[in-house]
Amino acid sequence: MTLLTCDLQRVLALHLLLLVLLLLLQAWRGCCHPQCLDYKPPFEPRKPLAFCKEYSKFGCCDLEKDEEISVRFYTIMDHFDHSGYMTCARYIRSILCQECSPYAAHLYDAEDANTPMRTVPGLCRDYCSEYWQQCRSTLSLVLEDSGSPEQFANLTATIEEDRTMFCNFLELKDKQYCYPNVLTNAALNANLGLVREDPKGCLELCLQEVANGLRNPVAMIHANDGTHRFFVAEQLGYVWVHLANGSRIEPPFLNLTRAVLTSPWAGDERGFLCIALHPRMSAVRKAYVYYSVSVKKEERIRISEFTLLTHDDNQLDHSSERTILEVTEPASNHNGGQLLFGHDGYLYIFIGDGGRAGDPFGKFGNAQNKSTLLGKVLRIDVDDNDDVAPYRLPSDNPFLREKAARPEIYAYGVRNMWRCSVDRGDPATGRGKGRMFCGDVGQNKYEEVDLIVKGGNYGWRAKEGFSCYDRKLCQNSSLDDILPIFAYPHKLGKSVTGGYIYRGCQMPNLNGLYIFGDFMSGRLMSLKENATSGEWQYNEVCMGRGQTCRFPKLIDSYFKYIISFAEDEAGELYFLATGSPSATARAGVIYKIVDPSRRAAPGKCSIKPLPVKINGKLIHFHPKEEFVINKKPTTTPVPTTTTTKTTPRRKSPIIIIKPPFPTRKPLRQMPQTPAAGKTTLQTPRKTTTRKTSIKTTSATSVRPADVQMTTATTPATSSAPGYRTTAMTAAVSRIAQIPIATLPTRRHWKPLQHTPFTASQPLTSPPPSPHPAAPKAPPRSEHPEAPTSPRSQGPLDAAPPKPREDGLRLGAKLEGAGEGNQVHKRPRGRGGGHKRGRGEKRPRAGSVRLVSADGLSNRGRVEIFIRGEWGTVCDDLFTSKAGAVVCRQLGFAGALAVMKRAALGEAERGVRILLDDVECEGEEGSLLECKRSRVGKHNCSHGEDVGVVCG
């Protein structure tokens, strides 16, 4: 009995160990994140690379970037003689070419746009040791070539002569991703560049929010006129015009709310259901709409024609409505609701079977009865109809000459087709062009996707999907029905929403993929045709896990009720969903589908929308969903659907947007002792979980045990073989002119980070260090005229910054901001204490100023002058582009850093918050010209006052 118990325990332990290993493997797989330094997916260059040839098939460089790296390489190698070139060229080339690696963002620690980026890629320890042994003296040249010698001069002189320090600076602790292991890792490179799949074969995609606050958005279309506008219809009866940048135009394109028959009941199928623009919209200027209407208490479907206003391309003439067709509805459901123009130029109309369950009308039901328009696909010609009947019949309509059949019928036997689309065809071969796909909502068991053909019978009510529904009709040999290309049972979903074949340019992996969904289950699905067999392969679509969607502006969740799909003028794919399926609930969102695995080469898909004359008001778009890159880490799986967010706003950590510092953020900060008389500010910290989070020192940190820089240390006199002495002399001359601060011997020490400066903008420093500064190293005697870097000219005799006891970390204040995260006393009064004196000129609206408790002119809290008062700006959506607008107004060249969460001080209660949700392109004259909320309207507190550091 005891032996049996031991064996059982051993088996259970083995099973548990296997489960743990599988979970660890799955967690590791979730960390794979190909990404470039521009925070976008890798791509295949349009032309093969000439220098970094190993990345010609897939990587992060185009030919222009490749040429730039080549120039950098040869500039560095000019410092070497032949033997040095032969020894070190391969190391320098490999290091520089990692900008082209598909994993460049991880190698440079740039996966998050809000964190500092390394100046050199992360190396594996063994490779770093080899590099140090052969060519350690080249580090100063590599760093100098990165354009920031001042930041690194006080490091390179010492660390080049110490292997441990050298590799602590360059090593990437993640052994899977570090160079060169990343090239040989089979798991990382197996499916590199393909659409990522989870272990169950689910395609992992991401989303981008395009519009929000919509009331059951039922359709989105484009005008195909070069403006790249898109038109969004709401079930209530509104149609809105959105520009290519997401801005919405008021008044609406169309307002039929008084005529449309619908209700606020969740799931009501009546209402404004579709809109189609004439394919030659610029010339014909007509639109066609499909909506429910009540005429003498009788419910009908109405197809109407409208004409554009003569003076406004963004509004229909409401008085121009002309009824094309009306069909009486026996019940309030199964209204169909699709209008579209085929490639033949004809208008296709998709009408439901009339409602109720099982199509109970007549002997065979409406769908099989060709004498009624219910349960049919219609095709009509609406061209040149101004002075004649509303429509004509195409001469090749299949039942044109069949007695008792309605001549408008193109196909029949459909139940309730909801959302159809026309295939644009393969961009290269044209294959598939003109095919028409529809989702047909099922009855009790199956949902189906059909390929519409002329004269086709799609089987309802005899069949539902591939199975019989009415067995008597199903056994009729004359049925001759067309089977769906795909059908799925109700355990996957109960109301199909037809989609589109992707034919866009931006995501080449998705070409030929039919993406559709289910309204009830919220499931996204895809079909891919086998060109040889003609069969369609099914894959579910799910949201990317882990870091898959960690790109700027991407999200990995959506609202459950998928109402419709759409494509824009460029062929990119979208879907429309809502969190509350009511015609009056403003819970609708439009999502763009994004493949994070691969993008098109830069410049290949660039578009230039034609200008749009706007007569009305422009409402800027502001996304509401939380970007994946900003999400807090979680131990639970990311859900595939979202719910309406009701949680209060929480403070997130102070972030600096891309300052030019090479260090990585430590995992924790050593405790600080608050200064007497000052209140310590407790700032909540956000930890980010990623592959390298297990390390205790950052890749660029230098261990204090290895560095005691109380005096200046010059490079050793023995340089690497072949390294020209002139280069070392120049480097020593530069280093000698830069003060080297004494460094504390504490854990988590990081190199001091100096704000870049020019001669016209002196570097302001805190009080001098109590430790003596190191003496300057004289230039080499054999080259007394050694040149110095232009960046080292200027007030270099300023006192060195006072060292921080715990080192400078990302999120902490820059030098000159005091010791630790502390609240400093601020001047009393409105707007930071400044009052306009008598005779002083009143600032112009939009003027800005920087309010600093330390009196520094180049940094501080941003305040703007609007409507006679100074007020603050919230940090929501505020990026370095907005910072550049502020700094240029103040006479600086640009913004070095954007400080969030009141890092440079928060205003007093009496100061109003004037701007929120500021989004700039970087070229505006003031913040008032950027996308933003209304003046005074905000959803933040002074704890989120934004600050900038200019330079």
N, C-alpha and C positions, 0 to 999 in steps of 0.2 A: 504493500500500500504506500509506503514511504517512497520507494523507487518510482512508483507511478506518479506520485505527487511531484517529485523532483523533475521527472521528464516533462510533465505538463507545464511546470513553471518555466523550464528551459525553452519549450516550444513557444509559450506566450511571450517570453522575453525576446526571442528571435523575431517574432512577428512585430512586436513593439519597436524593436530596433530598425526593422525594415521600413515600418511606417514613418519613423522619425527621419530616416535617410531619404525617403521619397519626398517628405515635406521640405527637407533642406534643399533637395535638388530642385523642387518646384520654386522655392523661394529664391534660389540662385538664378534660375531661369528668368524669374521676374525682373532681375536687375539689368538684363541686356538692354542697352539703350543707345543705338546708333544715333549720333547727333553731331552737327557741325558747329563751328564757333559762332555762326550767325543764328544759333538756336533753332535751326530747321533741319529736316531729315537730309541724309546724303542723297546723291544723285549720280547718274552716269553722264560724264562730260559730253558735250556735243561733238567735240573733237578730241582725239587722243592727246594725253599730256606728253610733253617733250622732256621734262626734267624728273618729276615724281611719277615715273611711268607705271609703277606698281599700283597706282590708284586710277588708271585710265578707264577701267570698267565700272568702278563704283567707289565713290569717295566724296570729298568735300571741296574739291578744287576744279575750277574750269581752266581753260587755257590761259586766261589773263592772270589768275592767281598763281598758276604754275610758273609763269614767266617772272612774276614778282618774287617768288621764292628763289628762283634761279639767280636773279640779280643779287639778292641778299647773300646767297651762298658764295658767289664769286667775289663779292665785296669783302666778306670775311676771309676768304682764302687768299686774298691779295697780301695778307700779313705773313704768309708762309713761304719758305723756300721749297724746293722740289721734295726733299725728304719729308718735311713737315706736311706738305700737301698729300703725299702718298700715305702718311700715317694717319692723318686726322680727317681727311676729306670725307671718308665714309661715315664717321660719327656725326660730323656737322650736317651732311646731307640727310642722314636718317632723322636727326632731331628736327630739322627744319621741315621736312616732308610730312611730319605727323600732323600738320595743319590740314593735310589732305586725307588723313585717315577717316574712315566712317565713324570711328569712335573718338574723334578729335575732342569733342566736348568733355568726355570723361578724362582723357589724357591731360587736358588743360584745366580740369576742374571747373568747367563752364556750363555744366548742365542746368544750372539755375542762373537766370539773367540777373538776379539780385545779389549774387555773391561775387567776390573777387576772383579773378582768373589768373592762373599761373602764367609766367612768361616763357617757360619752357615746358615741354611735355613731361609727364611723369615716367620715369625709367624704372625698370626692374633692378633689384639690388646688384645682381651679378653683372648686368650690363653696365651699370653705373660704376662699379669697381673697375671694370675693364676700361671704361672711358677715362676715369681718373688716372689710371696707371699710364695710359698712352697720351692723353691730350688734355690734362686737367687745366692747363693755362688758357685754353680756348674759352672757358666759361665767361670771362669778362667780355669777350668779343660777342658772344651769343647774346648776353644780356644787354650790352650796349646797342646791339642791332635792334633790340626790342624797343629802343627809344626812351629809356629811362635810366641813364647811368647814375643820376644822383641817388636814386633809391637803393642802388645795389653796390655802389662803390665801397661803402664801409663794410661790405660782406665779402666780396670776391677776393680781396687781398688776403684774407685769412682762410676762408674755406677751401680755396684752391690747393692749399698745402696740407689739408687734413682730410684724409679719406672719409672718416666718419661724418664729419661736418658736411663735406661735399655731397655725400649720398643722402644724408638727412635732408639736404636742400632739394635734391633732384628726385629722390625716390618716390614712387607711388606705391603705397602699401598694398593696394589691391593687386595681388599677383596674377589674377585672371586678365586684368585690363592693362597692366603696365606694359611699356614698350621694352623688348620686342615680343613678349609673350602673347599680346593681343593678336599678333599676326598668325600664330601657330595654334591658337585655341580652337579646336575643332567644333566645340559646341557653339562658340560665339559666331563662327564663320559658316556654319552648315547651311543656314537659310538666309544669310545676310542679304538684305535688299528685297526679300519677298514679303508679302503680307504676313504678319506674325499670326500664328495660330496657337491657341491654348492646347493642352493635352487631349481635349475632346474634339479638336478640329474647328473650334469656333474662331472666326476671323476677328482679330483685335484691331478695331478702328477707334478713332477719336472724333470729337465734335468741336465745332466753333459756333458760338451763339451769334445769330445774325439779326434777329428781331425779337421783341418780347412785348408783353402787355396786350396781346391780341385776344379777341373774343372768338374762340373756335375758328382758327384760320383754316379754311377749307380748300384753298387753292393759291398757288403762286405761279406766275407766268412771266415771260419777258416779251419785249416788243420786237426783238431781232432787228433793231434799227441803229446799232452801234453805240447807243447811250448806256447800255448795260443796266438800265433801270429794271426793277422787278415790281410786279403788281401783286398785292396780297389781298385776297377776298376773305371777309369774315361772314360767318353764317347769318349774322344779324342783318346784313345787307350793305355793308360798307366795302369799298375797294380802295386801297391806299397805294400810292406810288412811293417807292423807296429808291433812292439813288444808289450808285455802286458802292458808296462808302457807308451805306446803312441808314443814312438820314431819311426821314419821312417828310413828305410834302403835305401841307394842309392848305386848303380844304381837300376832302377826299376826291379821288378820281371818279367815284360814283357813290351815290347815297340812295339806296332803295328801301330804307328801313320802313317807310310808311306802306310800301306795297308788299313786302316780303311776308309770307306766312310762316311763323315759327313761334317758339315759346322758350322760356328759360328752363324747361324740364331737361334734366340730363338724359342724353341719348335721343332727343327728338331729331328725326331724320329729315324734317322739312326745313326750308329756309333758302337762303342764297347759297347755291351749291357749286357753281362754276362760272368761269369767264374765259373767253378765248379772244385773242386779238387777231385781226386779219393778217395773214402771213406777209402782205405788202402794206404794213401799217402806215409807213411814211407817205405812201401815195393814196391808199384807199381810205385811211383814217376812220375805220369802223371797228367796233367791238361787239361781241355776242355774249349774252348772259343766259344762265339756266337757273330759274328759281321757282319756289312754291308760291302759289297765290290762291286766294279765295274769291270766287266769282259767284255771287248769289248763293252763298253758303255751300258751294261746290268746290272741292279742292282740285286744283289743276297744276300741271307743270307748264311753265311758260318759257319759251325760247324767244328772246327779243334781240333787236339790233339797235345799237346806239352809234352816234357820230361824234367825233371829237369837236370841241369848240374851235372856232377858226383862229382865235387869238391865244389859245392855251393848249399845249400838247399834254398837259398833266390833268386834264379834266374833260369828262364827257358832257355833251349837251343833253341835259336831262329831258328837255322837251322834244328830243329827236327820237324817242323810243318808238320802235316799230315792231309789232308782234310778228314773228316768223312762223311760230307753231305753238299750239296749245293742246295738251293731252289731259283728259279727265282722269283723276286718280280715285279708284274705288276705296282705297284705304290710305292711312296717313304714313305708312312705311313703304319700303322698297321703292323709293323715288328715283333710283339711279342717280344721275347727277354729273355726267361727264360731257364736256364739249372739247373738241380738238380739231385742228386742221391736219389732214394727212399730207403726205408729200405730193399727192395728186392735186392739191389745191382745194379739195372739197371739205365741207364741214361735216364731221361725224358727231352723232348724238347718241348717247347711251342711256336707255330708259329702263327702269325696273319693271318687274312683272305685275305691279299693281298692289302688292301688299298681302297681308295676312299670312298664314302658314301654308305651305305646300301648294301654292298657286291653284286655289280651288275654283277658279272661274272657268265655266264651260266644261265640255267633255274632255278636253286635253289640256286645259289651262291656257292662260294668255300667251305664255312664252312659245308654245307650239302652234298657236293660232296666227297665221300670217295675215288675217284680216284686221288685226288690231296692232297698234304701235307699241303696246306694253310688252316688256320682255324682249326688246329688240335693240339692234344697232342700226341706226339710220344714216344715210348718206345723201346730202343735198348740195346743190350748187347755189351759192349766194352772191356770185360775182355779177356785176352789171345789172343790178336789180332796182335801180333808183326809180325808174318810170314804169316798171312792170311788176309782176307778181313777186312776193317776197323771196321765193326760191324757185329754181328749176330742178329737174331730175337729170342726173348724169345718164348718158345714153347706154352705159354698160351696167347699170344697176341690175343685179341678178334676177329680180322678180318683176321687172318692169312690164313684161308681157304675160305674166301669169294671172289668170282670172281670180278674182276674190282676194288677191294678195295686194297689200299696200306697196306701191312702187318705191317708196322711200327706203324700204327695208334692204339692208346690206347683209346682215346676219341675224339669226334668231336662236331661240332656245336658251336665253340667258336669264338668270334669276335677278340679280341686283349688282351689276358691275360697278365697282367703286374704285376709281382711279385707273386710268389707262394712259399709255404713252406711246410715242413713235420713236423707233430707233434711228438715230442719226447715221449709223453705219460706222464701221471701223475707219479711223482717220487716215490710215495708210492705204487700205485695200477697198474700202467702201462696202465691205461685206456686211449684210444685215440691214442695209439702209431701207427705211420705209416699213419695216415690220412693226406691227401694232400689238402691244402687250396689255392685258387687262387682268385685274383681280376680280373674281366673281364670288360674292359672299354666299356661303352655304346655308343649309337648313339645320340639320340635326347632327351631322357627322363630319363633313369635310368642307374645307375651303380650297379654292383652286385658282391657278394662274393659267390663262388661255392666250393663245396666239391667234388673233382674229384674221380670218380669211374671207374672201367674198363668197356669199351664199352659204356659209357654214352654219350647221345646226349644232349648238353646244349642249344639247341633251336635256336641259331642264324642262319639265319636271320628271321626265323618265329617269334621269340619272343625276346623282349628286357626286361630283368628283368622278372617280373611276367606278363607283358602286351604283347599284340600282336603287332608286327611291320609289318610283311607282313601278312595281314589278310587271304589271300588265303592259304598260307602255314600253318598258325596258326590253321586253321580249319581242316587240314588233320589229320584224326584219327590215321594214322600210325606214327605220329611225335614222340610220346612216349618220350618226353623230360624230363630232370631232372631239377627241379626248384632250384633256388639259395637258400641258407640258409638265405640270407639277400639281399635286394635291396633298394636303396635310390634314391630319385628324384634329379634333377639337381639344385634345390634350396639349397641343402646341398653341392653339389660339382659336377664337370663335368668330372673327370678323376680319377677313383679309383686306389689306390696303395695298393696291397695286403700286408698283414703283417704276423705275427707269433702268435702262441699260446705260452704264457709265461710258461716256465717250468724250470726257473732258481731257484737258492737257496736263493739269497740275499733278495728277496721281496716276502715273502710267501703269502701276500694278493693277488698278481696278478696271482697266479697259476690257469691255465685253462682259462685265459682271452685272447681272440684273439684281438690284437691291430693292426689297419690298419689306412689308411689315404686317403686323396684326394690331388692330385697334384695341381689342379687349385685353390681350395678354401683354402688349407692349414689346413683343418680340421682333427684333430685326433679323431678316433672313436674306440669303443670296442664292442665286442660281448661275451656273457657268456652263455654257454649251460646249460639248465635245464636238469639235469641227468635223471629226471623222464619222462618228456614230450618230450625231444629231441628238444624243441624250443630254439631259440637263443634270448637273451635279449640284446637290444641295449642301450648303454650309450655313450654319447660324452665324450671325454677326453679333459680337459682344464688345463691350467697352474695354480698352486696353488696361491691363493691370500694372501695378507697381509704377515704374518710371516710364512706361510706354507712352503715356500722354503728357509727359513733363516738358511741354513746349509752350512758349508764350501764347496766351489767349485760348488754349485748348482746354476742354472739359471732358470728363469721362462718365457723365450721367445725363439722363434726360427724363422728361415727363412721360408718363406711361401711355397715354392715349394717342396713338399715332394716327392722325387724321388724313394726311396726304403726303405725297412726295413731289419734288419739283426739280427742275434744272434751270440754271441761269443761261445767259446768252453765250457764255464760253463753254457750256456743257458740264459745269461742276454740279454736283448732286446735293440736294437738301431734303429734309423732311420736316413736316409741321406737326407739332404735338401739343397737348394741353394737359394740365394737371387736374382740370375740372371740366368734363364734357358738357358744358352748358353754353348756350349761345350768348349769354350775358356775362360770363365770368372772364375776367382779364387774366387768364392763366395760360394763354397760348404763346409758344416760343417757336422760332424757326431755327433749325440747326443745319450747319454745313457739315457734310461727311468728309473726314480727313484721314488719309492713310499716313501714319507716322513712320512707316518703314522706308519709304522712298518718295522723292519728289522729282519733278522735271528739272532739267538743268536750268540754272539762272538765265533769264532772258528769253527762254524758249516760249513761255506762256504769257509774256507781258502784254497787257492790253492798255489802250488809252481811250477811255470812254469819251464819246463826243459830248460837248457841252450841252447842258440842259437849261433852257430858259425857265426861270422860276418866277411865277407871279404871286405865289402865296407865301406861306410861312414855312421855314425849314426847321424841323425838330430833329436834333442830333440824337444818335443812338448811343445808349450806354448799356453794356452787358450787365446782367444781374447775377449770373451764375458764378460760382467760385472756380477760378482757374485751378487746374491740377497743380501747377507750379507753386501755388500759394496755399495748398491744402496742408493741414497739420497731419503728421504721420498717424496711422491707425493700424491696429492689429486685426481689424475685421475686414472682410472682403468689401471692395467698393460695390455698392448696389448698381444695378443696371437702370434703375429709374430713380427719379428724385421726387421729393415732396416739397410743398411750399415752405420756404424757410421762414421760421418765426423766431429763431434764436437771436438774442440781442447782439449787437456789434461788440467784438472783443478786441482788445489791443493785441497787436502782433509785434514781433520784435522790431527794433530799429534796423532799417536796412539802408545800405548805401548802394545806389545803382551804378555798377561798373566803374568804381574808381580804379586808377591804374596801379593798383597794388598787387604784388605777386603772391601774397600770403593766403592761406586757407583758414577758414574759421575754426578756432579751437572748439572742442566739444563742451567745455565748461570754462568758467572764469573763476579765478581764485578770489576768495572773499576779500573785501576791502574794508578798511577802517574809515568811516566817514569823518570828514574834517570837522573840527569843533565849530559849533554855531551853524552848521549846514545840515539840511535834511537829505538823507539818502533816498534817491528815487529808485523804487523797486519796479523794474521793467520786466514784464513777463517775457520769457524766452521761448522761442519755437525751435525744437530740434527737428532736423530733417534726417530721415532714415534713408541711407543709400549704402552701396557696397563698401565704401571706405569708412563708414561710421565707427568701425571697431578700433580704429587706431587712436593712440593716446597722444601723439604729437602730430602736427600737421606735416604735410610732405615738404613744406618749405621752411619749417622751423629748424633752428639750430640748437642742439642741446646745450644747456648752460654749463654742463660739466666740461664741454669741449671749448668753450669760449670765455675768456677773461680779457675783454678788450679795454683794460684800463689805460693802455697806451696804444699809440698807433702802431699797426703792424703792416709792414710793406711786404709785397710779394717776395718770395725767395729769389735769390740771385740766379738759381739754376732753373731755366725754363725748359719746357718740353722740347724734344728734338725737332729742329726745323722751324721753331717759332721765332720769328724775327725780333731782335732786341728792340727795334724802333717801336714796335707795337707795345711791348711791355713798358718801355719808357713813357710813352704817351699815357698809358693806363695809370702808371704810378704818379705821373704829373697831375692827372685828373683827381686821383684819389687823395693826393696830398693836399689839395685845395679844399677838400670837403671835411668839415669837422666830424670827428668820430666820437660818439657819446659813450660814456661808461655804461656798461650793461649790468643789470642786477643778476645775481645768481639765484634765480627762482625757477621753478618748473613752469612749463608752457611759455618760456621766453620766446618772443618773436622779434625779428629785426625791426628797428625803428623805421617808420614809414613817413616820408616827407612829402608834403604837397608840392607838386611841380611848380616852378616859378620861372619868370623871365626877369630881365633887368628892369623892365618898366613896372613890374609888380613885385616889390620886395617881399621876401619871405618873413612873415612875422612869427617870432618864436617866443615861447614862454621864458620865464627867468632861467638863467644859466644853471647848469648842473653843479652840484657841490663838488663833484669830482673834476679834477683838471682835465682839460681837453688835450688830446694827443698832439704832439708836435707834427708839423708838416714834414713829409718826406721830401728831400731834395731830388731834383731830376737827375738822371744818370749823367755822369760827367762827360761821357763820350757823345751825348746828344743834348747839350744844354738848351737847344732851341726847340725841344720837343713841343709840338702843338698841344693845346688844351681844347677840350670840347666847348663849343659855343654855349652849351647849356650850363657850363660851370662858371661863366662870366657873371659878374654881379656881386651883390653883398654877401659873399661867402664868409665874411668874418663875423657874421651875426652869431650870437651865443647859441650853442646847440640846445636842442629841446631837452627839457627835463625828463628823465626816464620814468616810466610808469612802473610801479612795483610789480604789477601783474602782466605787463606788456600790453600793447595795443591790440585789441581784437575787433573784428568786424562787428558793427553795431554799436561800438563805443564811440565817444566823440574823438575828433581829430585833435592833433596837438594844438595847444592854445585854448582848449575848451575846459581846462581844469582837470583835477584828479578825480577819476571815477565818474560814474553816472550820478551827478549831483545837481540838485536844483539851486540855481544861483538867484540872488535877489534881483528883481527887475525894477526899473523906474516906475513910479506911480503914474497913473493917468491913462487915458485912452490912447490906444495905438502905441504902446511902449513908452509913453511919457512925453512924446513930442507934441507940442502945440504950436500952431502957426502964430507967429508974432505979428504985431501991427506992421503993415507995409510989406510983409513977406508974400511972395507970389504963391497963389493957390496952385497946387499940383494938378496936372491934367488927369482926366479919368483914365484909369489903366496904369498909372504910374506905380512903380514898385519900390520897395526899400527892404534892406536886410536889417533886422533888429537883433543885435548881439549883446548879451550880458557882459562880454569881454571887450566890447568896443572895437571889434575887428570889422574892417570895412568889406572884406571879401567873403564873409560868411555870416549866416544868421537866419532867423525865422523870416519867411517871406510874408510881407504885408503889402496889400494893394489898395490904391486910393479909388473909391467908387462912391458917387453920390455924396460927396462932401465929407467922407470919413475914411480913416484907415481901418482895414480889417485883415483877418488872416485867411489862409487858403488851406483846405483839407488835403491830406496826402493821398486820398483815393485816386487811383489811375494816374497820379502825377509821376512822370518819368523824367529821364535825363533830357528829353527833348523839350519838355516844359521848363526844366531848369535852365536850359540854354536860352530860351526866350527871356527869362528873368535876367540872367547874367548879361546878355547883350544889351538889354535896356539900361543896365547900370554901367556899361562901358567896358565890360570884360569880354574876353574872346569866347568863352563858353563856360559850361558847368563842369566842375571836376567831380562833384558828388551831389546826390540828392539825399537828404537826411529826413527820415520819416519818424512818426510817432513822437513828435515834439523833441527830437534829439538835440536841437539847438535852442531849446526853450519854448515854453508854451505861454500864450498870452493870458492876461488876466480876464476875469469874468466880464468886465465891462467892455471888452473889445469884441466886436461882432465877427462872426465867421461869414465872409462874403462870398467865397467861391468853393465849390465842391465838384468832384468828378471832372477835373480838368484834363483834357487830352489834346496835346499839341503835335503838330507835324515837325516843329522845330524852326520853321521859317516865318512864323507870325510876328507881328510887331509888338503885340502885348498878349497877356493871358485872356483878355476879353475877346480876342479874335479866334481863340481855340474852342473846340467842343467843350461844353461845360453845362452845369445846371444853371438855373436862373439865379440872378444875384440875390444872395440872402437865403436861398433854399439849400439845405444841406442835411446830411444824416451822419453827423460826426460831432466830436467835442474838441476842445482845445488840446486834449491829449494826442490829437492826430494832426496838429499843426505841422506843415511841411517847412523844411529849411533847405538851403542850398549852400554849397561851397563853390565860389567862382574863381576863375583863374585864366 
